[in-house]
């Protein structure tokens, strides 16, 4: 394998071959990949090379609003898959100097072995995960969706394969349709299907407004003051906040690249509500950790969970309540926080309540073996909720909310969204 940046690769290929057409998928990517694509488009045009991009995930490039998107997505998912005759394929043999192709600056990045704690990579593994979910693992999908440990088995775990292109959304959708016919857990598969479309919905949102990688989608929140506390940010990033479920989630993510949706939402809420830090301070950190990082989903969802869209309910997650509800036995916590391994389940969610004798008995000294809470979550939650709910009445936030609904929600659903928010 060899690696280099796209411009230098194509410049070298152009010297070796008579290139007429380049084929690729459309990418709903971050600013850096968008700038790369603009540069490559200019280069292709200058060299009279046609660049053909194939739409993916039902995303419509250049769409100004959401009218007709649902119907288009459905048609795209149901369209026949391409079935090329690979027996007639004759690849071009590339003879090149590896020394030229492989720039030394990429060497350290790619010489590291693929982490054994990550999901297995590749198309074969992707199809294996897809079939095992549709046939067996998905039977408890709805029930285990929010639980940090159980979801590792009963969620589809297909997001990395979709993000890296090992599977297409259409392949997954059509496999779902086929499995659904004879499935004994149709409701679970239907819930999965709705989230598959929901995934594409957010990719379409980012495609239409990619500035939200750096700015709040609702410009009314740009002036919201949330002073940076670097010590708190560092504690959040390293899993040292003193709140067991928060810390276990972050350490799990660092090791495996995966968390279920509820735990991701809780990490964001803890950062932006309990620690009262701006969403921009943590958004790229999690992007670097997620094995299934998808820009179109990541930035939209991060802001939704941070409560800065103006059109979604503000949800301030209580880390202790979530811990007791989603990891009642403390199995996930103890798996990722060895210091709490001996602490009984009745105390493991709030280890700061251990008495001096408890700490000695369970071999867990708070402040030494495991940190004390860096903030009072209950006090912080009230503070954040109070400000965020008042901020929603800001004239600029209200005006921006109307703009967002018009741009990202089809007209038939806008009143329902507004009514839900007014009643929240």
C-alpha positions, 0 to 999 in steps of 0.5 A: 500500500502507498499513500500521498495527497490527491494532487500529487497522486494525480499529477504523477498518474497524468504523466504516466497515463492518458487519463480521460475520465475520473470516477468517484462518489460524491462526498459530504465531507468536512471543509478540508476535503471540500477545499481539496475537491475544489482544487481537484475540479480546477485541476481536472478542468485544466487538463481536460479530464471529465470528473464523474461523481456518483451521489450517495446516501440519497443526498441531493447536492445543491438542494435549497430546501427539503421539499421532495427529499423523502421521496427521492431518498426512498426511490434511491434506496429502492433502485436496483444495485449495480451488478458489474461483470467483473470477469471482463475486468482487466486492471492496469498494471502500475509500475512505479517507484515506491520511494516516489509514491510514499512520502516519508511524512505519511510513513509513521501514520500508516506503519502502525498496525490496525488496533485489535480493539477496533471492529474488523475492517473491510467489505467482508467483515461489513457484510458479516456484521450486516447479516448477523444483525438482520438475522440474530443480533437485532432481536433486542435492538430497541430494548438495548439501544441506549445501554452502553454495554449491551448496545455493543452487541445488539446495535447494528455496528454498521456505521463504520462500514457506511462511513468508510464505504465498505457498504452503501446505504442502498445495500443495507436498506435492501438487505433490511427489506429482504430480512424483514419479510421473514423476521421475527423481530420486525419492530426492531428492524423497522426502528433500525430502518428509521435511523438509517434514513435519519442518518441520511437526513443529517448528511443532507443537512450538512451538505446544504449548510456546511459552515456548521462545522465551525459555526452554530447552525442557529447564528443567535447562539454565536454570542452565547458566552461559555468561557474555556476552562482548559483543566475541565476540558482536559479532564473530559477528554481523558476520562478524569471528570469524577463521574464514572459513566462519563469517564468510562465512556470516554475511555471506551471510545479511546480504546475502541472508537465506538459508543452508542448514540445515547452515550455520545449525546451524554458526553456532549451534554456533559461538556456543553451543559455540566461543564458549560464549555462551547461545543466547538471546544470538543467537537473535533476531539470526538471526531478524531476518536469516532471510528465511524466519523461522518461529518454530515452527522457529527456536526449537526448532532453535536449542536443538537445535543448542545442545545444550540439549534433553537428548534430542538428540545434542550436535553441536559443529561444527568450523568448519575441518573443515566448511569443508574438507568443504563448501567445498573449493575455497573458492568460497563463502568467497572470494565473501563474503570479498574479503580472502581472494580471492587466498589459495589453496584449501589455505590459505583455510580456515585463513588464520592459518597464512599466513606473513609472506611469504604474507600479503604475496604474497596481499595479505592481512594477518592482523589488518588485512585479515582478523581473526585467530581470536578463540578457539582452536576446538579447545580451546573445542570440547573445553571445551564438549563436556565440560560439555554431556555431563556436564550431561546427567546432571543429575537435573533434565535427566533428568526434563525429558527424560522430560517432553519425550519424553512431550509431543513424541514419540509413544509408539511412537517414545519408546523408539527416541529414548531408545535412540539417545541412550543409545548416542550 
